[in-house]
Amino acid sequence: MSTELPPVAPEVLAEAVEHLTPRLRKKLDAATESCAAGAVLAADGTVTVRFGEDALVTLSPGPAGTITTAEQATCSCLLAPRCLHRAAALGAAPLADSPPEPTTAGEPAESADPTGSPEPVGTVAPVETTAPVETTEPAPALTAAQLRAAGALWHVAAEALAAGVTAGGAVVQAELLRAAHTARLAGLPRAEAAALRVVRGLRAARERRAGQRLGDLTGAFRELLHTAGMLASGAADPALTGTARRAYAPGGSLQVHGLCREPVLSATGYGGVVTHLLAPGGTPYSVSDVRPGGLARARGAGSASVALGGAALDHAGLARGGLRIVGATVSPEGRLGAGRGVRATPLPGIAWTEQPAASLFARPAAEAVAELLAAPDAPESALLGCDVTVVGAAGEHLLVRETRPDAPLLRLLPAHPHPELAHTENLRRIASYPGLLLRVLGRPDLDRTATLRPLAVGPVPGAEYTLRLPEEWLGRADLGYDRLQGAHFPQGAAAAPVPLPAAEGPDPLADSPLWRVRRLLETGVAGGRRAVAEAARGTASLAAASYGPLRRAGLTGAADLAAALAAEADRRPRDVFGRLADPSPDGYAWAWLAAATHLAAAERCLIAASWAATPNVGAVSGR
């Protein structure tokens, strides 16, 4: 098993690439691909990477385990530190998250999560919510430094988009990292975070990592171009500038109740558990414990002790119990830390039928999803609850129908597909009981139509044909840890069996011709500007075949924006001597962003419609 390279601060990598000569930059991608396999961990914690017989790169991470200064990466060759070996070793290492602002004495800093999830390891992390604003004050104008940083970030982002994955190697990524660091120094944390997501997406796509989706990288480019473009135009919106991660401040006393727990397993070898909690006022929180260990730790962490304020409780008990926390430490985003002064006392658990948990199941799922889709910065970890009737399995989905009039079919997918986790097996067993009434708590998949990824299930109050769970489970089963057995299900068949539909039902997103725009945008992300021009180049009949279905469905705006993108991609300007010149990436980036923004809005409308009553679904998709 090869040694993992320590994470590297983005600015350190950007500086190393910037110091390379043009000749060495051309060799950087090839050198980066092969050096990670030769990493060796020394007894003092340093990591060495050998390049031939004469060059040895030594990475000496700091106390946090990351490379944060140029002096922590050295090479024994004569060209160091401006050598190819050092830049390649840094480029092969994962990117470190930006450090939080300095902490106050006695309070923990917000730690970086190596899994890339929004929740830091070892802290209690609430889902970010938007507090009501009583008075609206005009946002201060952007400074000259912020305008310059946003303009520079827009330019390098446009160039990266024009290059695409195929040409978005280490040099292009380093330019993005340099601009991201400048944005952070200028006080634009949202722009910096968007740039880092694009760089990580480019790396994953070029390395063809498992689980990498081109659609995710397309969304990351859309977010980066939108943020940088708006800021460069002078838009002074606090939502665009963002908020930097800061230290924890005193937060007083809190009372939280357990909802469920779920295993966490990352592709980088980290594993653990997240236990979701709810305060009496309805504010959601979570306790996460994610560390190196992979699958074994993800499975075992569900019963590991909770490291918070000395509470003698494990995650299994917390998921069905509660805590009273005194001296809580809170970040500006609402994250709770385990500082030295924090004290926690276990509380008895509450059933899902009691408040505050009962409020999660009190309204139709369509309303909750519409609210999430309407929020521009809706948290991906938001949970919703609903009562459903099991219809049966259909492919990889478990089909259910919410127990309300005219409810559409919902698709349940495993929260994590790993076969060694209990999610898939539990859903497969549930599917064998058509007509079963379930209370489901899960995370809506806002990229798919009417899809919910359940974390826990329980019996429907007052129903006969429902789950029979042990009393100590407190009326719910965590699908990632608790394995449902035959004794947990009712005997016989449902009084009114639910017929399995011939098809999974209408899918407005899949049935809509918007897939043509999505394919064009993803073609640009994968192959760059040239790929879009080649894909759209052809006769008038070919253009009519591409955009005609969009116009016939009433999606004329999407058709016009796609045509404008194709035309801009194929535009070839000439210099004063009539020779073909390289076009500026700005016009192409604006055309791509316009089409991507329109597509995202249209898809969100279709996804919201798929959760609504059945008669409305077909109308929204234009059929």
WOKA-V985172 format. One record per backbone hydrogen bond with DSSP energy under -0.5 kcal/mol. NH is the residue of the N-H (numbers start at 1). CO is the residue of the C=O. Records with the same first field share a line. If there is no record, write none. Layout:
BEGIN
NH: CO  CO
END
This chain:
BEGIN
3: 39
7: 65
8: 94
9: 67
12: 9
13: 9
14: 10
15: 11
16: 12
17: 13
18: 14
19: 15
20: 17
25: 21
26: 22
27: 23  24
28: 25
31: 27
32: 28
33: 29
34: 30
35: 31
36: 32
38: 35
39: 36
40: 48
42: 40  46
45: 42
47: 59
48: 40
49: 57
50: 38
51: 55
52: 50
55: 51
57: 49
58: 74
59: 47
60: 58  72
61: 59
62: 66
65: 62
67: 7
68: 66
72: 69
73: 70
74: 58
76: 56
80: 77
82: 79
83: 81
87: 83
88: 84
89: 85
90: 86
91: 87
92: 88
93: 89  90
96: 8
101: 245
107: 104
114: 112
116: 113
122: 288
123: 120
124: 336
125: 123  286
126: 124
127: 284
131: 129
134: 132
137: 135
147: 143
148: 144
149: 145
150: 146
151: 147
152: 148
153: 149
154: 150
155: 151
156: 152
157: 153
158: 154
159: 155
160: 156
161: 157
162: 158
163: 159
164: 160
165: 525
166: 526
167: 163
168: 164  165
169: 167
173: 169
174: 170
175: 171
176: 172
177: 173
178: 174
179: 175
180: 176
181: 177
182: 178
183: 179
184: 180
185: 181
186: 182
187: 184
188: 183
190: 241
192: 188
193: 189
194: 190
195: 191
196: 192
197: 193
198: 194
199: 195
200: 196
201: 197
202: 198
203: 199
204: 200
205: 201
206: 202
207: 203
208: 204
209: 204
212: 209
216: 213
217: 213
218: 214
219: 215
220: 216
221: 217
222: 218
223: 219
224: 220
225: 221
226: 222
227: 223
228: 224
229: 225
230: 226
231: 227
232: 228
233: 229
234: 231
235: 230
236: 234
237: 235
240: 237
241: 237
242: 238
247: 102
248: 108
249: 330
251: 328
252: 328
254: 325
256: 323
257: 278
258: 321
259: 276
260: 276
262: 274
264: 272
266: 270
269: 266
271: 291
272: 264
273: 289
274: 262
275: 287
276: 260  274
277: 285
278: 257
279: 283
280: 255
282: 279
285: 277
287: 275
288: 123  286
289: 273
291: 271
293: 269
294: 269
296: 293
297: 293
298: 294
299: 295
300: 296
301: 297
303: 300
304: 301
306: 313
307: 305
308: 306
311: 308
313: 311
315: 304
318: 314
319: 315
320: 316  317
321: 318
322: 347
323: 256
324: 345
325: 254  323
326: 343
328: 252
329: 337
330: 249
331: 335
334: 331
336: 124
337: 329
339: 337
340: 106
342: 339
343: 326
344: 309
345: 324
347: 322
354: 351
358: 354
359: 356
360: 357
361: 358
362: 359
367: 364
368: 364
369: 365
370: 366
371: 367
372: 368
373: 369
374: 370
375: 371
376: 374
378: 375
382: 379
384: 442
385: 360
386: 440
388: 438
389: 401
390: 436
391: 399
392: 399
394: 397
397: 394
398: 412
399: 392  397
400: 410
401: 389
402: 408
403: 387
404: 402
407: 404
410: 400
411: 450
412: 398  410
413: 411  452
415: 454
421: 418
422: 480
426: 422
427: 423
428: 424
429: 425
430: 426
431: 427
432: 428  429
433: 430
435: 390
436: 433
437: 465
438: 388
439: 458
440: 386  438
441: 456
442: 384
443: 453
444: 442
445: 451
446: 444
448: 445
450: 607
451: 448
452: 411
453: 443
454: 452
455: 441
456: 441
457: 477
458: 439
463: 460
466: 464
467: 437
468: 488
473: 470
474: 471
475: 470
476: 473
477: 457
479: 455  477
480: 455
481: 478
482: 478
484: 482
488: 485
489: 486
494: 434
497: 494
499: 497
508: 506
511: 507
512: 508
515: 512
516: 513
517: 514
518: 514
519: 515
520: 516
521: 517
522: 518
523: 519
524: 520
525: 521
526: 522
527: 523
528: 524
529: 162
531: 527
532: 528
533: 529
534: 530
535: 531
536: 532
537: 533
543: 539
544: 540
545: 541
546: 542
547: 543
548: 544
551: 547
552: 548
553: 549
554: 551
555: 550
556: 554
559: 555
560: 556
561: 557
562: 558
563: 559
564: 560
565: 561
566: 562
567: 563
568: 564
569: 565
570: 566
571: 568
575: 579
578: 575
581: 573
588: 584
589: 585
590: 586
591: 587
592: 588
593: 589
594: 590
595: 591
596: 592
597: 593
598: 594
599: 595
600: 596
601: 597
602: 598
603: 599
604: 600
605: 601
606: 602
607: 603
608: 604
609: 605
610: 606
611: 607  608
612: 608  609
614: 406
616: 613
617: 614
618: 614
620: 616
621: 617
622: 619
623: 618
END
